[in-house]
Structures are given as structure tokens and as C-alpha cells.
């Protein structure tokens, strides 16, 4: 009987290997060869799934976006509004090894997209997903009367929240903040925008 191969599981295995290479060695070290070695595959076997480095990177980032989205939509909050917003945003930020690897993949596309239109499109998807999450948070707070007094539109407030979350993540990835510092800065900003936080 021929062996049944779960091709989707194998593609996910490769996406995880991309994340490990980026987190450990940086995005410049991602290649068909390095990812194959990380996954314990031959380069030829990997090329059955991805023929170029760009395809491999794009798939890895798309998987990060999908995993984070799935985790966030599955969350059930029981604490305060501040805690719920904090927990939601922290799913996107590099506070532990798993989320550090995911953020490393996602933010690698800031520079990769400058020279490759396919990767630029993936970066736009990541940016749009994060902005959409921030807009959903701000609109929900506004609808429930939980936003601190403000004169800005919900769209502008969402852009600011997005800038804070991404800015703190980039500073963490660059080694300028510890996870604890990043969380403290996020908490400080949420205290400013959530009424009674």
C-alpha cells in the first residue's frame, strides 16, 4: 500500500522551519538549503513544495497571519476590558519564544517587500490584518462607551494603537526592550485610552 503523505502538514512543517531560521539566524539566512536542513529534508524534497525562496517566505508569513488570527478569534476573555485588549494585542507581539519567532517572520517582510512585489503583497496583508484588529478594538471600545475622552476619529485612534503595538514589537525584536518592558509600555498606553482602566 503506498504511503499517504499529508502535503499540507509538510508545508506547515516547512513554514515552521522558516520561522526557526529567521529567529535564530536572521532573514538573510533563509534559503531553500537552510530551511531544508532545518526541517531535516533534502533541498530536492523541499522544491516539490516551493520552487523559490520568495514562495517559501510568503507561505511562512501567511501561516503566521493565519495562526495568530485563529488564536485571537478563539479567545474567551473573563477579566477587565483592559485585560482583554491587552491579551488580544499580546497575541501579535513577541513576548515569548513562539510569538517572537512569529513576529520575526512577519516583520522581516518590511524590508523584503521593498524589492519583491510578491513579498510586498504579503506584507500588506500583515499590515492590513493588524490595522483591522486595532480598528475592531477601538470601535468596540467606542460603541461600549469605554474610550477615554478624545477628539480623534476611531480610524486615527486605531492607527495610533497599531503604531504602538508594532513599534513596541519592533523595539523588542531589535533588543531595545525586554518582554516585560514592552508589556509595561503597552499597559501604560491602554491606561491612557480606556476609560477607567
JOGICOR-V945544 format. One record per backbone hydrogen bond with DSSP energy under -1.0 kcal/mol. CO is the residue of the C=O (numbers start at 0). NH is the residue of the N-H. E is the energy in kcal/mol with one decimal. If there is no record, write none. Layout:
# JOGICOR-V945544
((CO,NH,E) (CO,NH,E))
This chain:
# JOGICOR-V945544
((4,6,-1.3) (5,9,-1.9) (6,10,-2.2) (7,11,-2.2) (8,12,-2.0) (9,13,-1.8) (10,14,-2.2) (11,15,-2.4) (12,16,-1.8) (13,17,-2.2) (14,18,-1.9) (15,19,-2.0) (16,20,-2.3) (17,21,-2.6) (18,22,-2.6) (19,23,-2.1) (20,24,-3.3) (21,25,-1.4) (25,28,-1.4) (26,29,-1.8) (30,34,-2.5) (31,35,-2.1) (32,36,-2.5) (33,37,-2.2) (34,38,-2.3) (35,40,-3.3) (41,45,-2.0) (42,46,-2.0) (44,47,-1.1) (45,48,-2.1) (45,49,-2.2) (51,55,-1.8) (52,56,-2.8) (53,57,-2.8) (54,58,-2.4) (55,59,-2.1) (56,60,-2.4) (57,61,-2.5) (58,62,-2.3) (59,63,-1.8) (60,64,-2.5) (61,65,-2.3) (62,66,-2.8) (63,67,-2.6) (64,68,-2.3) (65,69,-2.4) (66,70,-2.4) (67,71,-2.5) (68,72,-2.6) (69,73,-1.3) (71,74,-1.4) (79,83,-2.2) (80,84,-2.7) (81,85,-2.6) (82,86,-2.9) (83,87,-2.1) (84,88,-2.6) (85,89,-2.6) (88,91,-1.9) (92,94,-2.0) (95,99,-2.6) (96,100,-2.2) (97,101,-2.1) (98,102,-2.6) (99,103,-2.3) (100,104,-1.9) (101,105,-2.6) (102,106,-3.0) (103,107,-1.2) (105,108,-1.0) (106,109,-1.6) (107,111,-1.7) (108,112,-1.8) (110,113,-1.3) (111,114,-1.2) (115,119,-2.4) (116,120,-1.9) (117,121,-1.4) (118,122,-2.2) (119,123,-2.1) (120,124,-1.9) (121,125,-2.4) (122,126,-2.8) (123,127,-3.0) (124,128,-2.6) (125,129,-2.2) (126,130,-2.6) (127,131,-2.5) (128,132,-2.0) (129,133,-2.3) (130,134,-2.8) (131,135,-2.3) (132,136,-2.3) (133,137,-2.6) (134,138,-2.9) (135,139,-2.1) (136,140,-2.5) (137,141,-2.6) (138,142,-2.7) (139,143,-1.9) (140,145,-3.3) (141,144,-1.5) (145,194,-3.6) (152,156,-2.4) (153,157,-2.4) (154,158,-2.1) (155,159,-2.2) (156,160,-2.4) (157,161,-2.6) (158,162,-2.5) (159,163,-2.4) (160,164,-2.7) (161,165,-2.8) (162,166,-2.5) (163,167,-2.6) (164,168,-1.9) (165,169,-2.7) (166,170,-2.2) (167,171,-2.1) (168,172,-2.7) (169,173,-2.2) (170,175,-2.5) (170,176,-1.1) (171,174,-1.3) (177,181,-2.5) (178,182,-2.4) (179,183,-2.4) (180,184,-2.4) (181,185,-2.2) (182,186,-2.8) (183,187,-2.2) (184,188,-2.0) (185,189,-2.6) (186,190,-2.2) (187,191,-1.2) (188,192,-1.5) (189,193,-2.2) (192,147,-2.8) (193,196,-1.9))
